Amino acid sequence: MACPVSPPLSLLKGRRATTHWLTMEQLGQLGAEPVTERVVFDGKYVTAAGVSSGIDMGLALAGRLAGDETAQLIQLRIEYDPQPPYDAGSPAKAPAHIVGRLRA
């Protein structure tokens, strides 16, 4: 017998938040205010929009917690110097047919 499932308690309710563009609509369903920024700080919460923005988020947190120099040391240590071969990393920049294929 299945247990009834209640809606999840959302830690993001009423907060600005971001996520991967394909799941942005779900943030609103959780009561968050969806924004299309790569990294969003709202109070004690921080969210990121995808894989590389997760690295950006980690560096931003390191900067806030340990200072800019420490964050820069970390960035250099991991050799995070993004230079993507294509400029298609967001639906606003990618060709429409590529965005359509992912949405399908």
C-alpha positions as CSV (number, residue, x, y, z in Angstrom):
1,M,0.0,0.0,0.0
2,A,1.5,3.3,-1.1
3,C,1.8,6.1,1.4
4,P,0.3,9.5,0.4
5,V,3.0,12.0,-0.4
6,S,2.6,15.5,0.7
7,P,4.3,18.4,-1.2
8,P,7.9,18.8,-0.2
9,L,8.7,21.5,2.3
10,S,10.7,23.9,0.2
11,L,13.7,25.7,1.8
12,L,13.6,28.0,-1.2
13,K,10.0,29.2,-0.7
14,G,9.9,33.0,-1.3
15,R,13.6,33.1,-2.2
16,R,15.3,34.0,-5.4
17,A,16.9,30.9,-6.9
18,T,18.3,29.5,-10.1
19,T,18.7,26.1,-11.6
20,H,19.4,24.4,-14.9
21,W,17.2,26.0,-17.5
22,L,15.3,22.9,-18.3
23,T,14.0,22.6,-14.7
24,M,13.5,26.3,-14.1
25,E,9.7,26.0,-14.0
26,Q,10.0,23.5,-11.1
27,L,11.5,26.3,-8.9
28,G,8.3,28.2,-9.1
29,Q,6.3,25.1,-8.2
30,L,8.4,24.9,-5.0
31,G,7.5,28.5,-4.2
32,A,10.9,30.0,-5.2
33,E,11.3,33.1,-7.4
34,P,13.1,31.7,-10.4
35,V,15.9,33.9,-11.9
36,T,18.2,33.2,-14.8
37,E,21.4,34.2,-13.2
38,R,24.3,31.7,-13.1
39,V,24.8,32.0,-9.3
40,V,22.2,33.4,-6.9
41,F,22.8,34.3,-3.2
42,D,19.6,34.8,-1.1
43,G,20.3,35.0,2.6
44,K,22.0,31.8,3.7
45,Y,21.1,30.0,0.5
46,V,23.0,29.8,-2.7
47,T,22.0,28.1,-6.0
48,A,23.7,27.6,-9.3
49,A,22.3,27.1,-12.8
50,G,24.3,24.1,-14.1
51,V,27.6,22.3,-14.2
52,S,30.1,25.1,-14.8
53,S,28.0,27.5,-12.8
54,G,28.4,25.1,-9.9
55,I,32.1,25.7,-10.1
56,D,31.4,29.4,-10.2
57,M,29.2,29.0,-7.1
58,G,32.0,27.1,-5.2
59,L,34.5,29.8,-6.0
60,A,32.1,32.6,-5.0
61,L,31.5,30.8,-1.7
62,A,35.2,30.4,-1.2
63,G,35.7,34.1,-1.8
64,R,33.0,35.0,0.7
65,L,34.2,32.6,3.4
66,A,38.0,32.8,2.9
67,G,38.6,35.9,0.8
68,D,39.2,36.7,-2.8
69,E,42.8,35.6,-2.8
70,T,42.0,32.1,-1.5
71,A,39.3,31.8,-4.2
72,Q,41.8,32.8,-6.8
73,L,44.3,30.3,-5.5
74,I,41.6,27.6,-5.7
75,Q,40.7,28.6,-9.2
76,L,44.3,28.5,-10.3
77,R,44.9,25.1,-8.5
78,I,42.0,23.5,-10.4
79,E,43.0,25.4,-13.6
80,Y,39.5,26.6,-14.1
81,D,39.8,28.8,-17.2
82,P,36.7,28.2,-19.2
83,Q,37.1,28.8,-22.9
84,P,34.3,26.7,-24.4
85,P,34.6,25.8,-28.1
86,Y,31.0,26.9,-28.8
87,D,28.9,29.7,-27.5
88,A,25.8,27.6,-27.0
89,G,25.8,27.2,-23.2
90,S,22.4,28.8,-22.6
91,P,19.1,28.7,-24.4
92,A,19.5,32.4,-25.2
93,K,22.7,31.8,-27.1
94,A,22.3,28.3,-28.6
95,P,20.8,27.8,-32.0
96,A,17.0,27.5,-31.8
97,H,17.0,24.0,-33.3
98,I,19.5,22.8,-30.7
99,V,17.3,24.2,-27.9
100,G,14.3,22.5,-29.4
101,R,16.0,19.1,-29.5
102,L,16.7,19.3,-25.8
103,R,13.2,20.4,-25.0
104,A,11.7,17.5,-27.0
